[in-house]
Amino acid sequence: MKKIVITLAFALGLTGLHAQSRTEKTTGNDFNKWSIDLAGGFNKPQRPMTSDYFTSTPSPYVADLGVRYMFNNKFGLKADFGYNSFTGKNNSIDFDSKYYRADLQAVANLGRIMNFETWTKTIGLLGHAGFGLAQLENKDLHVKDRMGNFIAGVTGQIRLSDRFALTGDFTTILNASQNASFDGATTGDTRGFTGILFNGTVGLNVYLGKNIKHADWIVILPNADEISALESKVAGLEVLANKTPEKQVIIDKVVAPVVVVEKDLMKEMINDKYYSVYFDFNKSTPIENSTAAIDVVLTYLRKNPSASLDILGYADQVGKSEYNEKLSNLRATNVKTILEKSGISPSRLNVIPNGADTSIQKDSEEARRLARRVTFRVK
């Protein structure tokens, strides 16, 4: 019976780790990857422009339609189509030109790359760049100029829901081999990137797919290998529990008396940090899925009334050391309070604030989640 309880308790702790991954992050592909990007706004053709031809600053209007696919939560591809209208304003000579383009762009989720999730869950930032083809037309002047282009820009995002995000984008387009000016009044034979066009738009990301969240807003933790290793340890403990008798008999020598040693596997597992209590950033209340770890320790203390417990608190390295010391103490004290209210005498519980855990990299938000914890040491 003892062997079964040990194995089930360890599995319960591992289940809590899996649940934490589902709540705060993901290690798999359970997120949406496709989106439709709609936008409209203003533009400003910079050059080439014929003398006495110009547009207002900014000038209407531009429309964009794109389809985006994210390989993961940081990188993807986008195919998009754009339409720009250029007309003379104020003291300009009248003209009416149209600019059509199609581009294939690489997309980088700068919000995830720069760990925006450490301070916001609603603001995002995308970077995009690529190449495409374009055509400039002025029907009044019978101009139809085909060219290549390079396009690059940044897109700010405000998440409205799991299906929609409001966007604001600034994009620069460089045209190669643009022979006609944007107004269409001047033509020539040019080479290289001579045309420059600026676009500013406001739009909407529409997220598609059967999953809850899109890649723009999820955090992928590189702990799949860690979970797999823990599962292997469960299997190993099951084998060990089946092979280990309730009382191990160790014979030093044939003539020596028999020494009976009871191996306390549960104590070893607690002291080896198989059971940890985790916390959200800058919080001192345990996350819901850490209840399993506290319950295992509570059960052990109830069954071993002579045992005492050190409760070790930790914080990540973000912030000043004095604050992290205080936060780690508060986390350990809150866990102690839970055990006290569950019937454990305060005299058996000792709080040890350890401040920031320097063994975990400071620049990785995913790793810092593992630093925000409380561990235990049975004495």
N, C-alpha and C positions, 0 to 999 in steps of 0.2 A: 504493500500500500504506500509506503514511504517513497519507493522509487517512482510510482505513478504520480504522486503529488509533486515531486521535484521536477519531473519532465513537464507536467502540465503548467506549473508555475513559470518555468522558463519560456514555454510557448506563449503563455499569456503576456509576458513582457515583450516578446517579439511581435505579438499581434498589436500591442500598443504602438510599437515603432512603425509598423505598417500603417496604422490609422493616422498617425501624425503625418506621414508622407502624403496621405490622401487629402488631409485637411489643409495643409499649408503649402505643399509642393507636389511635384510628380517626378517619377523616375522613368515613366513610359511615354507612350504616344497618345494618351487619353485627352487630346485637345484638338480643337478645330484648326485647320491649316489654310482654308480658302477664304477669301474676302473679295467683295466688290467695292472699289474706291470711286466715289463720285465727288466732283469738286467744280466750283465756278468762281470767277472773280475778275481781277484786273491784270493788265499787262503793260509793259513799257518796252517798245523796240528801241534799242540803244544805237545800233549802227548795222548796216549803212542806211542813211536817210539822205534824200536830195535836199539841197538848200531850198529854204522856204516851205518845206514839207515837214510837219511834225504833228505829234499827237498830244493829247493832254497827259498830265502826270498825276496819278495813273490813268490809264484809259480803259474803258470797257471794250470788249470783254473777252474772257477766256473760259472754255469748258473742257473738263478732263473726265475720262472714263477709263478705269483700269481694273484688271483682274489680277489678284495677287495670290501666290502660294508660298507658304513658309515651310522650309524643310525642318526647322526646329524653332525654338523661341527666340533665336537671335538672327537667323539669316534666311532669306527667301528670294524669289524672283517675281517681277511684275511686268506684265504687258499692258501698255496703256496707249490711248488715243487722245490727241488734243486738237482743239480748234481755237484759233485766235482771230480776232477782228481788229483791223487797224483803220481808223478814219481820221481825216484832218479836223483839227479843232482850232478855235479862236482865229488867229490871223493866218493860219496855214492855207495853202492852196488845197482845194478839195480833192480828196482821193478816198478810195474804198478798196482795201486789200484784205485777203483772207490767207491764213496760214494753217495748213493741216499737217499733222505729224503722227507717226507711229513709232514707238520705242520699246525696247526690251531692257529692263533695268534690274540690277541687283539691289536688294533691300537689306539693310542692317537695322536691327531693333536696338537702337542706342540706349533706350530706357533699360533694357535687360543687361546690356553690356556694361553700363555704368551703374547698375544696381539701384535703379530708382525705387525698387520695392522696399528699400530700407526706410524710405520716408514718405512714400505715397502709393496708393493703390488705384488712383484715378488719372494720373498724368503720365503720358508716354511720349516717346520721341523716336521717329524713324529717320534714317538717312537713305537716300536712293541715288543711284547713278547708272548710266548706261548709254547706249547708242541707238540710233534709229534713222529713219528717212522722213523727209518733209517736202512739202510743195507750197510755194508762195504763188498766189493768183491775184491778178487785178484784171477783171473782165473789161473794164472801160479802156484800159491801155493794151489789152490783148497780151498780157504777161502771164506766163506759166513756167515757173522756175523750180526745178527739182534739185534737191541737195541732201547731203547727209548731216547728221547733228550729233552732238554730245550733250547729254542732259544730266544735271545733278541738282539735288535740293534736300531740304530738311522738312519734316512734317511733324508738327506738334499734335498731340492727341489728348482728348479728355474723354474718359470712358463714361458713357451714359448708361449702359447696361451690358450684359453679356453678349448682346447682339449688335450693339451700335456704339460708335465712338465719333465724337465731333473732331474735325481736323482743321488745322491751319497750316498752309504750306507756302514756302518760298522756293522758287526754282529758277535756275539760270540755264539757258539753252545757248550753245555755241554752234552756229551753222558752218558747215564746211562746203566750199565751192558754191557759195551763194552769189549768183551773177546779177541779180536784180536787187535794188534797194527795197526796203519794206513798203515804201509808198508806190513802187512800181514805175516811177518816172525815169529812173536811171538803170541802165543795164551795162554789163561789161563781162570780161572773162577773168574770174578771180580763182585763186587757189588757197588752200588752207582754211583755217577757222577765222572768217572775217565778220560773220554776223553774230550779234549778241542780242538776246531777248530775255527780259525778266518777267516772271509770272508770280502773282500772289493770289492765292485762292483760299476759300473756306469750303469745307465739304463734310462728307460722312463716310466712315467705314461701315460696311454691312457685312457681318460675319456669318459664314455659312458652315453647316455641319451638324452632326447629331450630338456632339459632346457639349458640355456646359460652357467652357471658356475657350477663347481663341489663343493662339500662340503668342499674340502681342502682350498678353496679360498673365501668363503663367511663369512659374519659376521651376526649372528642372534641376534637381539635385543629383550630383554624381555619386549617389550612395547605393546604387543597385548592387554593386559588388559587395558592399558591406552587409546588406540585408541577406544576400546569398550566403555569405560567410557565416552569419549568425544562424541561418537555417541549417547549415552543415554542422554547426556546433550543437544544435538541438538534436540532430540525428546521432552525433557522437555521444551526447549525454544519455540518450536512450540506450545505446549499446553499453555504455559504462554502468548505467543503473541496473541493467539486466544482469551484468556480470559481477557486480559488487554486492556481496552479502550484507545483511543488516549490521552484522558485527564482523570486522575484518580481524583475523587472527594472524599475527606476525610472530614467527619463531626465530629468535635471534640465533640460538644454537640448539642443538639437539638436547643438550643437558640443561638448558636454561628454562626457567618457568615460562609459561604461556602468557603473553601480554595481549590484552584485548584493547583495540583502539577503534572507537566509533568515529567514522569520517563524516564531518558536518558539511555536506555538499552545498546546502542552501546558504550557509554562512559564507562559504568560499565564493559562491556566485554573487552574493550581495557585495562582498568586499572587492571582488574583481570588476565591479561596475556594470554587471549585466542588467541592473535595474537602476535607471536614472529618471529623474523628474525634470521635464523641460518647460521652458517659459518663452513667451513671445518677447519681442524686442522691447526693452525698457519696462517690462512688467515684472511684478513680484508674485503674481498668482499663477499656480501651475496650469498648464493647458489641460483641457478635459481628458485627453488620451493618456495622461500620465497617472491617472487614478490607479491603473493596474499595477504600476511599480510600487506606489505607496501601499497598496493593499497587500502585496507580497511581503513587504517589510513589516507591516503591521501584524500580519499573521505569524511571522517568525517571532516577533517580540512577545506575542501572547502565548506562544507555545514554549518559549524559553524565558521564563520570568527572571532568571538571573542575568540575562544578557543586557548590556547597555549599548548605546548607539551614538556614534558621531555623525552629525548631519553637516555635510560639506557643501557650501554654496559657491557658485561661480558666476561670472559675467563674461561677456565678450570684451574685446579690447577697444570698442568704440567709446569714447568719452574719457574723462579724467580718471586717474587711478583712485582718487578719494571717493568719487561717486561710485565707481565700480565696486569698491570695498563695501560701501554702504548698501548697494543693491544686492550684492552676493549675501550679505548678512540678513537682509530683509527676506530674500528668497528662502534661505535655510530656516529662518525663524517661522515663516508661514507654514513650511512643511512640518516643523516641530509642533506648531499649534494644532495642525490637523491630527497628528498622532496623539497629542494630549487629549483632544476632544474625543478621540476614539478609545480612550481608557488607558493610555500608557502614562506612567508616572513621569512627571517632569525631571525627577532626579535621575532617570535612566537615559535622558536625552541631552546631548551636548552639541551646541551650534558652533561651527567653525567657518567663518567667512574667509574665502581664499581670493577674493577680488577677481581680476581678469585672468582668464585661462590663456596663457601665452603660448601654449603648445599648438593652438589652432590659428591658422592664418587670418590676419586682420582684414585683408583685402578681399576675402571671399564671403559674401553674404550667406551662401549655402553652408559653408563650413561653420560660420559664426552661430548658426542655429544650434549646432551641437555643443557650443561653449556655454550657452545660456541654460544651466542645469544645476541640479542638486544631486549629489551622490551620497552613499552611505558606507559606514565602516562599523561592523559589529565587533564589540569587545567582550 
